[in-house]
Amino acid sequence: MIITVLPVSPPHVRPAVISDGGARGEDDITFKLSDVMKTNISLQNQKEAGLAPSVIRESEMLLQYHIATMFNNEIAGQPQSQHRNGKSIKSLRERIKGKNGRVRGNLMGKRCDFSARTVITGDPTISCDQVGVPRSMAYNMTFPEIVSFHNQQIMRHLVQNGPDTHPGARIIIRSDGNRVDLRFVKSSSDQMLDLGYVVERQMQDDDCVIFNRQPSLHKMSMMGHRVKIMPYSTFRLNLSVTSPYNADFDGDEMNLHLPQSYETKSEIYNVMMVPFQIVSPQKNAPVMGIVQDTLLGCRNLTRRNTFVAKDIMMNILMHVPEFDGRIPIPAIIKAPGIKGPLWTGKQVFSLVIPSPRINFSKMNQDKTDEDDGDIVKKTMTVSAHSRFCP
C-alpha cells in the first residue's frame, strides 16, 4: 500500500497532558505528526530551490522513516524513533496490540461494577455448575433485592447483620430514592424496611453469576454458575468445566459478574447455566467431559483387581451426593490374610450412578484375534439395579 494522503488522528486519540506548572506535554503521536509536517515542508522547499537529487532523496527517506515509525516503531533492522531524553516513541501499533492494548485491555476486558477477578484453582469437591467464591468478595458484591411480603423477614435479618456480618446487607434504597448506607447507621429507626424498598444484600450461596475467561472465543467462554462461598482468595471450579473455558491453573485469572435484576438472573438460570452448555452448538457434541485425575481415578477404580477396604469405602461414601445410607454387600467378606471385608472398585463406582433412574446400553466396538478383523459388537448395559450387584 502506498499512502498518498496521511490520515491524522483526532486530538481525542492523542490528548495533551497539562502538568502542575501549566506546561503542556504533547502526546507521542503529536510529536511524530509534527516531525512529518516539518520534513514535508523542508522537502517542498528543497524541491522549489532546485537542490541536488541526492539531497531530495535523503529528505524523502527521512519523511518515509517518520511516517513508518508513527505506525510501527518496532520495525526489525530499523533504528527506533526516540525523544530527546532517549525514551522511544509509542507508535499506533503498540497502542492496539497485546494484552494492555486497546482491544484486549480496554475493549474486551473493561473494568466494570458488580464484577470480580482473581486467580482460579481446581476443586474436585464442587459441582460442575458451581463456582467457589472467596468470602472477602461476597462481603463486597451486592444484589438489589426488592422487599416483598414473602422476603420481608429475611431482609430484616440481613439488614440487622449489616455490612460486617455475612450474610448481611450494605445499603437500603427507600421508595423516595434515598440511599441509606448501613456502615454509618446508628439508630434502628434508620434500618426500618417497608414493602417496595430495595435492599442491596451481600452475595450468598446459590446466587447465580456469569463466569468468564478471556479471550472469550465462543459462547461457552461465559457461562452461568451457582455461587458457593468458600475461605481463601481464589475462585474454585470443577476440573471438568476447564475445557470450554480453555483454562488451566498455572496462574490464569477469571472474571465473575453478579446480575443486577431478576430478569437477568432468570435468563442466566434458564439459558446460560453450565448443564445447558454441555452439548456444543458448534458440532452437536459435548464440549466438556471427565478429565485428568477423575478419568484416571475411574479407570483405576473399575479395574478387575481393585479392592477397597472399609475405611476407604466410608471416606468415599462421604462424597457420594445421593447416598442413602445403604452399603452394598462386600464382594469378599472373609479371606485368609485379609483384615475385614473388601468391596470391588466397580461396586464403589456403581454407588455414584444415580439409581434407579439410569438404564443405559451402548454398542461397543471391540476387535479380537479370532474374528480376523471383523468388528464384534458387544452390548454394555448399566441397569437400574447395578447399585447392589457385587
N, C-alpha and C positions, 0 to 999 in steps of 0.2 A: 504494500500500500504506500502510495506517495501522498503525503499531506500537502495540499495546496492552500487550504485555509485552516489555520490553527484555532481549534475551539478554546475559548478562555473560560475557566471555571468561575462561577459567580462568587461574590465575597462570602456567602454562607459556607462555601466549601473550604475557604482559606481565610478564616477570621483573624483579624489583627488582635494581639493581646496588649492591653494597656497596663503598664506596670505602676507601682506606687508613686514613682516620681513623675508620672504623667507621660513617660516615654512610650512611644508606640512600637511594639515589636511585631514585625510583619511575619506572615506565615512563609514556610519554605517554598511553597508553590508560587507565592507572590514574588519571592526573590528570583526564582527561575524565569518567571514571565518577564520581569524587568531585564534580566540578562538577555533573553531572547529579543526583546524590543531594542535594547542598546546595540546588540550585534547586528540586527536587521537594519537599523538606521545607519550604522557605520558602513555596512556593506553597500547600501544605497548611495551613500556619499562617495565611496571609493569608485563605484561604477560611473557616477556622474563626473568625477575628477579624471576618469580615464587612466587609472593606475594599472600596473602590470598584471597580467592574468594570474601569475603565481600568488600575488598579494590577495587578489579577489578570491582565488581558490581557497586560500587559508581561512579567510573570513567565512566562506561558505561552509567549510568543515567545522568551524567554531559554532556557527549557527546550528548545524546538524547535531553537534555534540550537546548543546544546551537543550534542544528540543528532545533528544533521545533520553537524556538524564532526568528531564522533568517527568517523563512517563515511567522510566525504569532506571534507577541509579545503582543497579546491581548487575550490569552487563559484564559478562566474562571477558577479560582481556582489556577492559576499558577503565581508565582511572576514574575513581568516584568523584562526583562534584561535591565540593565542601564549602562551608562558611569560612570566614577569616580565622575563626578560632580553631579550625581543623575538624569541626563536627560535620559528619556527612549529612547531606540533604535528604529528607524523607520524600521519596517520589510517590506518584499516584498509585503505582502498582503495590507498593508496600502498605499503603492505606487500605487496600482492598483485600489482599491475600492473607492467608494464615489464620491462626486461632484468635488473634486480637484484632484482625482486620474488620472492615465494615460488615461484611456478610456474616462471618461466624461470630464475631464479637459483639456487633451492635444490632444486627437484624434478626439472626436466628436465636441468639442467646441473650435476649433482653432481660434486664433486671425488672421484676415486677412485684406488686404487692401480693400477699397471701401465697407466697411460694417459698420453698426452702431448698437448699442444695448442700449435699455433703458426700463424703466417700461412701461407697457401697461395700458390704461384706456379705458372704453367704451364710444362710442359716437353714439347716435341713429340718428344723422342727416346726417351721411355719408353713402354712398352706401356699399353693401357687398364687392364689389371688389376694394374698396378704402382703403388707409391707411393714417391716419393723421401723417405727419412728422414735428417735430419741426423745426422752421426756422433756428435755430443755426446749425442744422445738414445739412440743404440744402446749407448753405454757404460753408461747408467743402467738401461735396461729389460732385464728378465731373463725367461727361460723355464725352468721346472724340468724338467730332462731326467733321466730315470731311467737310471742306469748299467747297461748290459747287456753281454752277451758281444760284441754287434755294435758298440757305440759306445765301448767302454772306452778304446781308444787315442785316439780323437778327444777324449773328455772329459779324459783325462790331459793332452793337449796344451793344451786350453783352461785347465785349472787351472794349468799351468805358466806360461801367459801372464799369469794373474792379472787383476785388475780394471783395470789401467792400459794393457794392450795389447789392441787389438781384432783378431780375435775372441778374447775371454777369458771368464773366469767370475768371479763375485763371491762366491758362498757355496757351501759343501758342507754338505749335511744328512745326517748319518750315520744308520744304521739304528736307533740308540737315540734319535733325535730331536735330538741335539746339533747346533747350527749352528756352522760354522767360517767366520768372515769372513776372506776371503783378503787383505784390506787389511792385516791385522795378523799374518799368518802369517810366521814366520821360517824354521822348520826344514822340510825336505822330508818328514819323517815325518807332519806335520800335513796334508800335501797328499795323503796316501795315499787311493786310491779302491778300493772294493770293490763287487762286484755288489749292486745294490739301493740303493746310496747315491743321493742326488739332488743334481745339480749345477745351481745356478742360473746358467745361461750367458747371456752377453750376446746381444742381438738380432742376427741375421745376415741376409745376403741370402736372399731367397726364403722367409723366415718368413711365415706368413700372419697378417694383422691385420684388425681391423674398423676401417673408416674412416667417420667420421660428420660431417655438418654440421648444425648446428641452425638453424632448428627442424626436427626430424625429422617430416616430414609424411606420408611413405609409406615402404614397406619399402625402396625404393631410396635412402633417406637414410642407410642404414647398409649398407655392402657390404664384402665381403672383398677384400683386395688383397695382392699379394706385395711384400715389402719390398725396396727397393734402397737400400743405404747410400750417401749422397752427401755431398759437402762443403757448407759453408754452413748457414744456420739456418732454412730454410723447408721445408715439405712440398711436394714437387713432384708434380703429377698431370697426366695427359694431358688435352688440351683437350676431347676427345670425351666424357669422363666428367663434365664440369661440369653438363650439362643435368639429369640426375636429382637431383644434389645442389643444383641451383639456385645454383651457386657462381660467383663472378667474382673477379677478382684485384685488387679495389680496397681490400684490407685484410681480407678475410674470413679467419677462423680456423677450423681444423677439428680434430677430436679423433681420436686413434688409440688403440685398445685392443689390447693384446697378450694372447692367450688363455693360460690358465694350466694347461691339461690337454690330453692327447692327444685326448680326446673332443671338446672344444670346437674344437680345431684341425681335426679331421676334419669336423666339422659345417660349419665355415667353408669348407673346401676343396670340400665336396660340395654345399653348398646356397647359400652366400652370395656366392661369387666373382662378380666383375663379368660374365664371359661368360654366367653363368646368369641375369643380371638384364636382359639387353638387351631382350628382349620383355617388356613390362609386363603384369602380371595385370589391370590396370585396364581396358585397351582392346585387348588382344591385338595391340599394335603396338609397334615399337621405341621405347624412351624415350631412346636415345642414337644419334647418327649423326655424320657428319662436319660440323664447324662452322668458321666463321671462316677463318683462314689456310689450313687444309687444304683446305676446299671451294674457295676462290678459287684455290689452287695447282693443284688437279685440273682446274679449268675452264681456266686459262691454259695448263697443260702440254699439254692434249689438243686445243687449237685447231689448225686446219689449217696456219696459218703459223708454228707454233712449232718451232724447230730448236734442238738442244742441241749445243754444241761438246764436244770430247774432255775438256778439263779439268773442265768442269761435270759431264759424264757420269760421270767417275771419282768425283767428290765425292758424287754422288747414289748411286752403287752402294755406297759405304761404308755407307749407311743401309738397304740392302735386306737384310732379315733372312735370307732363304734364298738369297742369291746364290751360284751355284755356280761362278763364275769365267768363264762363257761369255758373251761380249759379242755381241749381235746384229750382223749386217752393217749398216754405216751406210746410210742412205737416200741420202745424197749423198757419194760417195767423193771426187770432184774436181770443181771448177767454177771458172770464171774469177772472180778477185777474192775467192775464199774460201780461207782457210787451213785445211788439214786436213779430215778427214771430219766430217759432220754427221749426227746421228740425229734422227728426228722425236720430238716430245713423246709421241706415242702409243706409240712403241717403248719409251721410258723407262717409261711408265705400265704397259705390259704386263709389264715385268720384276717389278713388285710383285705381280702376280696369281700366286697360288701354283700354277703349272703343275706337273704335268699333272692336277691334281685338279679344276680348275674347268671346267664345261661349262654355261654359263648362257644361257638365252634368255628374252626378255621382250617382250611386246606393247607397242608404243609408239604412243600416240595422237597423230597429227600432222594438222594441217589445212593444206591447200594451196589456192591460188586456183582451180585447175581443178575441184576436186571439189565446189565450190559448197556448202561447209558440211558435206558428208558426211565422216565420220571415216575416214581411210585408216589401216589397221593395218599397221605395218611390224614386222618382227622383228629384234631386235638380238641377235646371238649372240657370246659370248666363248668361243672354242673353246680346247681344251687346247693347241693349237699356236700360240696368238696370240703367245707369247713371242718367237718368232723370225721372225714375219712383219713385213716392213718397213711 
